[in-house]
């Protein structure tokens, strides 16, 4: 049966802007939108210019913990909340690592860290992938800040490795520095930017040197390597370069019971400084990479060092953390020894004197742990 199409009627609405009241309303709304747009632009410029934690915008963002950020966003975006594997009262969903990796490759979003939806677009919003190992660990370390000269020519690292600092006896502690040129701004002349806090001579190796000296005074035999792994353009490969050194040292010293790769944090002073005995000291963090067969043993050791630090010097340690990020190689050479961790001492704005005060405290912690280990045998 044929039917003629039904006619469709459309309603139209006209806006009369001829009245004075309507013109006033339109002008007012336009001004408000313009002011809001300028405000958002100003904030966006601050955020996108925040290449390091020294900027105001970045400091504000780093004062918000990952948990707080996840909680705030989860309340407003249900899909974001459902992606959080740590929802209270809900078991984590099983995910294929390959699926997560492929999704990241195509989208730059880590499904285990949904906050990367923001971090991929706004540099200052990229958050740390560190996860606390201890309940009192509330302030995560900062992510590494690549040096400013990443684009320069790329010479190969030296083939000859400097010999370790000699030990009078059989060493039980080994100290090295994968990012050996990490430095402290107060010790450098006319350097202000965090991504320029690197130096050939006045760097983190001085902290390791002080720690070895303190330990030897306490009859704890220790050795240190000061190999320069500085290769412009290959900052991310520093652990590959230092790996050869660690393997060689461990093969020649089978009595080593503790391995410390000592670094400097990247956060601003207020996050890397504490008071102890009326003096400013550089705070420490103990870090374990999750991608190695020794990770569980490394984590237990990191928690042990943090616990002893808290017992002797409460508040100096920021805590023990693990970094489980399947986008990068986070072995950090810790698969070479069951008691190997990264120690980060202070940040770019700390002084060398503050760092030395902390290494003095740290030497007491290591000494106590060495004695406890000896007594346990």
C-alpha angles and dihedrals in degrees: 000000000000119000129189113239114261115246114247121221123206126202119220131197127201127199116219108212093168095094120090093234093054093047090052091050093049093048091048093050091047092053091048092051091048092051091047091049092051091048092051091047091052091051092046091052090051092049097046091046091053098102091154140023091259093083122092094238093050093048091053092049093047090054088067112079122227089246092055092047092049091047094049095047093042091059092054101036114044093191090055091051092049089056092058108100091200099065111148112250095011124095115233115262116244112245133187112242089215091053091049091048094049091047090052092048091055100036109021087232121124107213090206089055107036091176085079086081084078099032093060092060103032115043096206091052094060106114134208120269092210116125120201118245095190129053094234093054103107106145113062121212118255125258117257115275110218114230119261095247097063091127098057124105116294114234117185120255117262114276094213114074119210114244116256120258103277121252125212093218139009106316119229098177125059122192127188139154123228090184093039097165096058103129144179120252097222088062094052126078118241094346117131109153121090092224088059095052093113128108137174095225113014099057147111093296087076088063090053090048091052091048093052090050092050093048094050090052086056091050093253106135111223140168132203134196119208098189113160108235093175108137113159110232093020102074091130091056095059092105090055090054094046092046092075090053093049092049092051095047094047092048090055097041111046092169095070110123102173131039122193125186100196119208141160123249120238102222129106123272098264089062097044104043132080137171121247125171089348095305134102113252132181113253121234135218128196114215134191127189114226100212102082137079091244095055096110092050090044090051092051090050092048090051090048093053092046092048092052091046090053092049094052102030112017115205098017093096119067089200144258118299140181127209112212105175115147091196092074140034102262099173090110087194088289091124086074094068134021092224101047123125141158116248117199114198119195128318138265093283097052121101125238089244091058089049092050091052088055095047088053089055092043091054089059090051093050091046092054091048091049091052092048090050091049092050091049092061 
